[in-house]
Amino acid sequence: MSASDEDKVKGRLHGEQFEPETQDSLWWRLLFTVLIAIMINLAQTILIVVTVIQFIIMLVSNRQPNERLADFGTDLGIWIAKAARF
């Protein structure tokens, strides 16, 4: 990953996070937390599938990773981190 790519990832991962002007009730917070937990589990499953596909691609193509899959995996990992921060 080049230096500019690392800056982009750091910006997306550690960038500003939306803060609402008013606080939600605890029940809404609980509902959102449960929904995000379900989405994180789904995202982890997708990440495992993408990892296996990337490994197979690297076996077939002489250790050359698929850049689009690698970028997707990076973006998905960043989303999981942001969702966990909620």
C-alpha positions, 0 to 999 in steps of 0.5 A: 500500500502506498503512502497516499493509500495509507493516508486515505485509510487513516482518514476513513478510519479515524475521520470525523464521526457523526454526533447527533445534536440530541441524544436518543433514548436508551431504547433506540440506542439498544435497537441500533446496537442490536441491528449493528451487531447483526450487520457486523456478524454479516460483514464478518461472514462476507469478509471470510468469504472474500478472504477465501476467494482472494486466497484461491485467486492468489493460488491460481494467479501466481501470488497476485492478489485481486486489487478490487477484492483487496480494496473491498476487504479494506473498506469492509474492515474500516466499516466494521471498525466504525460500527464497533465504535458506535 
